[in-house]
């Protein structure tokens, strides 16, 4: 199996119930190494629930999650993160009492610094990701001085500093204007191409997903209703019905 088609993540018949109510039912999928997989669906479709199962925030009611060939089902979030899964939430959760640089340095340390790595190497890595996100000139500022969009870029820099193999983006780019979205799309491609990070991206802006993702997984009422290339998904009648309503 070539590196491009090797699975970095597999979900096998994942289900999640809350008080007897199904949030996800029998969801199976794969993410190839080096792939950007778009995850879309109407509100309440189960997208965030699926990311919670992958990241360890929830344990599945049934099924299992395999990361790089190993079963990580039921592991706690920090244990899964240590293995190479980083997540960026829609709402930034920065360490407000710390500087911008210190926030990213935490990610570098948590991600499992090599035993022989010097402090200067860790500092250089931190500044590399700050530069990638356009925040290097603000590295010594307190987080409170950043705009909302800059705080989102800070969250992404901290996640990448963990050196993940898989990045989970949960509407991290919401609220952007068209030019900002174009830059964000280019940034996501660069993260995959230059850093070798596989990505699952939840996003409501269809133009962004269809322009970046190689495959798209569509959920509706907790079930997979389509998976394929953006063009295939856009033509799928079940997807059209889910978003626009079934014609009478």
C-alpha positions as a Markdown table, in Angstrom:
| # | Residue | x | y | z |
|---|---|---|---|---|
| 1 | Unk | 0.0 | 0.0 | 0.0 |
| 2 | Unk | 1.5 | 3.4 | -1.0 |
| 3 | Unk | 1.9 | 6.2 | 1.6 |
| 4 | Unk | -0.8 | 8.2 | -0.2 |
| 5 | Unk | -3.4 | 5.5 | 0.3 |
| 6 | Unk | -2.3 | 4.2 | 3.6 |
| 7 | Unk | -5.0 | 4.8 | 6.3 |
| 8 | Unk | -4.0 | 7.1 | 9.1 |
| 9 | Unk | -7.4 | 6.9 | 10.7 |
| 10 | Unk | -10.2 | 4.3 | 10.5 |
| 11 | Unk | -13.7 | 4.4 | 12.1 |
| 12 | Unk | -15.4 | 1.1 | 12.2 |
| 13 | Unk | -19.2 | 1.0 | 12.7 |
| 14 | Unk | -19.2 | 3.8 | 15.2 |
| 15 | Unk | -22.4 | 4.6 | 17.1 |
| 16 | Unk | -23.1 | 7.0 | 20.0 |
| 17 | Unk | -26.3 | 7.2 | 22.0 |
| 18 | Unk | -27.2 | 9.8 | 24.6 |
| 19 | Unk | -30.0 | 8.6 | 26.9 |
| 20 | Unk | -31.1 | 6.1 | 24.3 |
| 21 | Unk | -31.2 | 8.7 | 21.5 |
| 22 | Unk | -28.9 | 8.0 | 18.6 |
| 23 | Unk | -26.4 | 10.8 | 17.7 |
| 24 | Unk | -24.4 | 8.5 | 15.4 |
| 25 | Unk | -25.3 | 5.2 | 13.9 |
| 26 | Unk | -23.0 | 2.7 | 12.2 |
| 27 | Unk | -20.6 | 5.3 | 10.8 |
| 28 | Unk | -17.5 | 3.8 | 9.0 |
| 29 | Unk | -14.8 | 5.8 | 7.2 |
| 30 | Unk | -11.1 | 6.0 | 6.5 |
| 31 | Unk | -8.7 | 8.9 | 6.2 |
| 32 | Unk | -5.7 | 8.3 | 4.0 |
| 33 | Unk | -2.3 | 9.5 | 5.1 |
| 34 | Unk | -1.8 | 13.0 | 3.6 |
| 35 | Unk | -5.6 | 13.4 | 2.8 |
| 36 | Unk | -7.9 | 16.3 | 3.5 |
| 37 | Unk | -11.3 | 14.9 | 4.2 |
| 38 | Unk | -14.2 | 17.3 | 4.4 |
| 39 | Unk | -17.0 | 16.4 | 6.9 |
| 40 | Unk | -20.3 | 18.1 | 6.2 |
| 41 | Unk | -23.9 | 17.8 | 7.1 |
| 42 | Unk | -26.9 | 19.9 | 8.3 |
| 43 | Unk | -26.9 | 21.2 | 11.9 |
| 44 | Unk | -27.3 | 18.3 | 14.3 |
| 45 | Unk | -26.1 | 15.7 | 11.8 |
| 46 | Unk | -23.4 | 14.4 | 14.2 |
| 47 | Unk | -20.3 | 16.0 | 12.9 |
| 48 | Unk | -19.0 | 17.3 | 16.2 |
| 49 | Unk | -20.0 | 14.0 | 17.9 |
| 50 | Unk | -17.8 | 12.1 | 15.4 |
| 51 | Unk | -14.9 | 14.4 | 16.1 |
| 52 | Unk | -15.5 | 13.9 | 19.8 |
| 53 | Unk | -15.2 | 10.1 | 19.3 |
| 54 | Unk | -12.0 | 10.5 | 17.4 |
| 55 | Unk | -10.4 | 12.8 | 19.9 |
| 56 | Unk | -11.5 | 10.8 | 22.9 |
| 57 | Unk | -13.9 | 13.4 | 24.4 |
| 58 | Unk | -16.7 | 10.8 | 24.0 |
| 59 | Unk | -16.4 | 7.0 | 24.1 |
| 60 | Unk | -18.5 | 5.2 | 21.4 |
| 61 | Unk | -21.5 | 3.2 | 22.3 |
| 62 | Unk | -20.4 | 0.7 | 19.7 |
| 63 | Unk | -17.6 | 0.4 | 17.1 |
| 64 | Unk | -14.0 | 1.4 | 17.3 |
| 65 | Unk | -11.4 | 4.0 | 16.2 |
| 66 | Unk | -8.0 | 2.9 | 14.8 |
| 67 | Unk | -5.3 | 5.5 | 14.6 |
| 68 | Unk | -2.2 | 4.5 | 12.6 |
| 69 | Unk | -3.3 | 0.9 | 12.8 |
| 70 | Unk | -3.7 | 0.9 | 16.6 |
| 71 | Unk | -7.0 | 0.7 | 18.5 |
| 72 | Unk | -7.5 | 4.0 | 20.5 |
| 73 | Unk | -11.1 | 3.4 | 21.3 |
| 74 | Unk | -11.9 | 4.7 | 24.8 |
| 75 | Unk | -8.6 | 6.4 | 25.4 |
| 76 | Unk | -8.8 | 9.8 | 27.1 |
| 77 | Unk | -8.2 | 13.0 | 25.1 |
| 78 | Unk | -4.7 | 13.6 | 26.3 |
| 79 | Unk | -3.7 | 10.1 | 25.6 |
| 80 | Unk | -5.0 | 10.3 | 22.0 |
| 81 | Unk | -3.3 | 13.7 | 21.6 |
| 82 | Unk | 0.0 | 12.3 | 22.7 |
| 83 | Unk | -0.3 | 9.7 | 20.0 |
| 84 | Unk | -0.6 | 12.4 | 17.3 |
| 85 | Unk | -4.2 | 13.7 | 17.0 |
| 86 | Unk | -4.6 | 17.5 | 17.5 |
| 87 | Unk | -7.9 | 19.3 | 17.5 |
| 88 | Unk | -8.8 | 23.0 | 16.8 |
| 89 | Unk | -12.2 | 24.0 | 18.1 |
| 90 | Unk | -14.5 | 26.7 | 16.7 |
| 91 | Unk | -14.2 | 28.7 | 19.9 |
| 92 | Unk | -10.6 | 29.6 | 20.9 |
| 93 | Unk | -9.5 | 28.3 | 24.2 |
| 94 | Unk | -6.2 | 30.2 | 24.8 |
| 95 | Unk | -4.3 | 30.5 | 28.0 |
| 96 | Unk | -5.2 | 34.2 | 28.6 |
| 97 | Unk | -2.5 | 34.8 | 31.3 |
| 98 | Unk | 0.3 | 33.8 | 28.9 |
| 99 | Unk | 1.9 | 35.4 | 25.9 |
| 100 | Unk | 1.3 | 34.3 | 22.4 |
| 101 | Unk | 4.6 | 32.5 | 22.2 |
| 102 | Unk | 4.0 | 30.7 | 25.5 |
| 103 | Unk | 0.7 | 29.4 | 24.3 |
| 104 | Unk | 2.3 | 27.8 | 21.3 |
| 105 | Unk | 5.3 | 26.5 | 23.3 |
| 106 | Unk | 2.8 | 24.5 | 25.4 |
| 107 | Unk | 1.7 | 22.6 | 22.3 |
| 108 | Unk | 5.3 | 21.9 | 21.5 |
| 109 | Unk | 6.0 | 20.5 | 24.9 |
| 110 | Unk | 2.8 | 18.5 | 25.2 |
| 111 | Unk | 3.3 | 16.9 | 21.8 |
| 112 | Unk | 6.2 | 14.9 | 23.0 |
| 113 | Unk | 9.5 | 16.7 | 22.7 |
| 114 | Unk | 12.4 | 14.5 | 21.8 |
| 115 | Unk | 14.6 | 13.8 | 24.8 |
| 116 | Unk | 17.6 | 15.2 | 23.1 |
| 117 | Unk | 15.9 | 18.3 | 21.9 |
| 118 | Unk | 17.4 | 21.5 | 23.2 |
| 119 | Unk | 15.5 | 24.5 | 24.4 |
| 120 | Unk | 16.6 | 26.5 | 21.4 |
| 121 | Unk | 15.2 | 23.9 | 19.0 |
| 122 | Unk | 11.8 | 24.0 | 20.8 |
| 123 | Unk | 11.9 | 27.8 | 20.6 |
| 124 | Unk | 12.7 | 27.8 | 16.9 |
| 125 | Unk | 9.8 | 25.4 | 16.3 |
| 126 | Unk | 7.4 | 27.7 | 18.2 |
| 127 | Unk | 8.5 | 30.7 | 16.2 |
| 128 | Unk | 8.1 | 28.7 | 12.9 |
| 129 | Unk | 4.5 | 28.1 | 13.6 |
| 130 | Unk | 3.8 | 31.6 | 14.7 |
| 131 | Unk | 5.4 | 32.8 | 11.5 |
| 132 | Unk | 3.2 | 30.4 | 9.5 |
| 133 | Unk | 0.1 | 31.8 | 11.1 |
| 134 | Unk | 1.2 | 35.5 | 10.7 |
| 135 | Unk | 1.7 | 36.0 | 14.4 |
| 136 | Unk | 5.5 | 36.2 | 14.8 |
| 137 | Unk | 5.5 | 40.0 | 15.3 |
| 138 | Unk | 3.0 | 39.5 | 18.2 |
| 139 | Unk | 4.8 | 36.7 | 19.9 |
| 140 | Unk | 5.4 | 38.6 | 23.1 |
| 141 | Unk | 2.0 | 40.1 | 23.4 |
| 142 | Unk | -0.6 | 38.8 | 25.9 |
| 143 | Unk | -3.3 | 36.8 | 24.3 |
| 144 | Unk | -5.9 | 39.4 | 25.3 |
| 145 | Unk | -4.5 | 41.7 | 22.7 |
| 146 | Unk | -5.3 | 39.5 | 19.8 |
| 147 | Unk | -8.4 | 39.7 | 17.6 |
| 148 | Unk | -10.8 | 36.7 | 17.4 |
| 149 | Unk | -9.3 | 35.6 | 14.1 |
| 150 | Unk | -5.8 | 35.9 | 15.4 |
| 151 | Unk | -6.8 | 33.8 | 18.4 |
| 152 | Unk | -8.0 | 31.2 | 16.0 |
| 153 | Unk | -4.7 | 31.2 | 14.2 |
| 154 | Unk | -3.0 | 30.9 | 17.6 |
| 155 | Unk | -5.1 | 27.8 | 18.3 |
| 156 | Unk | -4.0 | 26.3 | 15.0 |
| 157 | Unk | -0.3 | 27.2 | 15.7 |
| 158 | Unk | -0.5 | 25.5 | 19.1 |
| 159 | Unk | -2.1 | 22.4 | 17.6 |
| 160 | Unk | 0.6 | 22.1 | 14.9 |
| 161 | Unk | 3.3 | 22.6 | 17.4 |
| 162 | Unk | 2.2 | 19.2 | 18.9 |
| 163 | Unk | 3.5 | 17.7 | 15.6 |
| 164 | Unk | 0.3 | 15.7 | 14.9 |
| 165 | Unk | -0.2 | 13.2 | 12.2 |
| 166 | Unk | -3.9 | 14.1 | 12.1 |
| 167 | Unk | -5.5 | 17.5 | 12.6 |
| 168 | Unk | -9.2 | 17.9 | 13.4 |
| 169 | Unk | -10.6 | 21.3 | 12.4 |
| 170 | Unk | -14.1 | 22.0 | 13.8 |
| 171 | Unk | -15.3 | 25.1 | 12.0 |
| 172 | Unk | -12.1 | 26.8 | 13.0 |
| 173 | Unk | -12.4 | 29.2 | 10.0 |
| 174 | Unk | -16.0 | 30.4 | 10.5 |
| 175 | Unk | -16.9 | 34.1 | 10.2 |
| 176 | Unk | -14.2 | 34.8 | 7.6 |
| 177 | Unk | -14.8 | 37.2 | 4.7 |
| 178 | Unk | -14.1 | 35.9 | 1.2 |
| 179 | Unk | -10.5 | 37.0 | 1.0 |
| 180 | Unk | -9.7 | 35.6 | 4.5 |
| 181 | Unk | -11.3 | 32.3 | 3.5 |
| 182 | Unk | -9.1 | 32.1 | 0.4 |
| 183 | Unk | -6.0 | 32.6 | 2.6 |
| 184 | Unk | -7.3 | 30.0 | 5.0 |
| 185 | Unk | -7.9 | 27.5 | 2.2 |
| 186 | Unk | -4.3 | 28.0 | 1.0 |
| 187 | Unk | -3.1 | 27.6 | 4.5 |
| 188 | Unk | -4.9 | 24.3 | 5.0 |
| 189 | Unk | -3.3 | 23.0 | 1.8 |
| 190 | Unk | 0.1 | 24.1 | 2.9 |
| 191 | Unk | -0.3 | 22.3 | 6.3 |
| 192 | Unk | -1.0 | 19.1 | 4.4 |
| 193 | Unk | 1.6 | 19.6 | 1.7 |
| 194 | Unk | 4.5 | 21.0 | 3.7 |
| 195 | Unk | 4.0 | 19.4 | 7.1 |
| 196 | Unk | 2.5 | 16.1 | 6.0 |
| 197 | Unk | -0.5 | 16.4 | 8.3 |
| 198 | Unk | -3.7 | 14.6 | 7.4 |
| 199 | Unk | -6.8 | 16.7 | 8.0 |
| 200 | Unk | -10.5 | 16.2 | 8.8 |
| 201 | Unk | -12.2 | 19.5 | 8.3 |
| 202 | Unk | -15.8 | 20.3 | 9.5 |
| 203 | Unk | -17.0 | 23.5 | 7.8 |
| 204 | Unk | -20.3 | 25.0 | 6.7 |
| 205 | Unk | -18.9 | 27.1 | 3.9 |
| 206 | Unk | -19.3 | 24.7 | 1.0 |
| 207 | Unk | -17.1 | 26.7 | -1.3 |
| 208 | Unk | -14.2 | 26.1 | 1.0 |
| 209 | Unk | -14.8 | 22.4 | 1.5 |
| 210 | Unk | -15.3 | 21.8 | -2.2 |
| 211 | Unk | -12.3 | 23.7 | -3.1 |
| 212 | Unk | -9.8 | 22.0 | -0.7 |
| 213 | Unk | -11.0 | 18.5 | 0.3 |
| 214 | Unk | -10.1 | 15.5 | -1.9 |
| 215 | Unk | -13.0 | 13.6 | -0.5 |
| 216 | Unk | -16.2 | 14.6 | 1.4 |
| 217 | Unk | -18.1 | 12.6 | 4.0 |
| 218 | Unk | -21.7 | 13.7 | 4.5 |
| 219 | Unk | -23.7 | 12.9 | 7.6 |
| 220 | Unk | -27.4 | 13.4 | 8.2 |
| 221 | Unk | -29.3 | 12.3 | 11.3 |
| 222 | Unk | -26.1 | 10.6 | 12.5 |
| 223 | Unk | -25.7 | 8.4 | 9.4 |
| 224 | Unk | -23.4 | 8.5 | 6.4 |
| 225 | Unk | -25.5 | 9.4 | 3.4 |
| 226 | Unk | -22.7 | 10.0 | 0.9 |
| 227 | Unk | -18.9 | 9.9 | 0.6 |
| 228 | Unk | -16.8 | 10.7 | -2.5 |
| 229 | Unk | -15.1 | 13.5 | -4.4 |
| 230 | Unk | -16.6 | 17.0 | -4.0 |
| 231 | Unk | -18.1 | 16.7 | -7.5 |
| 232 | Unk | -19.7 | 13.3 | -6.7 |
| 233 | Unk | -21.1 | 14.6 | -3.4 |
| 234 | Unk | -22.5 | 17.8 | -5.0 |
| 235 | Unk | -24.5 | 15.7 | -7.5 |
| 236 | Unk | -25.8 | 13.2 | -4.9 |
| 237 | Unk | -29.6 | 13.5 | -4.6 |
| 238 | Unk | -29.5 | 12.5 | -0.9 |
| 239 | Unk | -27.1 | 15.3 | -0.1 |
| 240 | Unk | -29.3 | 17.8 | -2.0 |
| 241 | Unk | -32.4 | 16.6 | -0.1 |
| 242 | Unk | -30.6 | 16.9 | 3.2 |
| 243 | Unk | -29.5 | 20.5 | 2.6 |
| 244 | Unk | -32.4 | 21.8 | 0.6 |
| 245 | Unk | -35.3 | 19.6 | 1.7 |
| 246 | Unk | -36.9 | 16.8 | -0.3 |
| 247 | Unk | -39.1 | 18.1 | -3.2 |
| 248 | Unk | -42.8 | 17.3 | -2.8 |
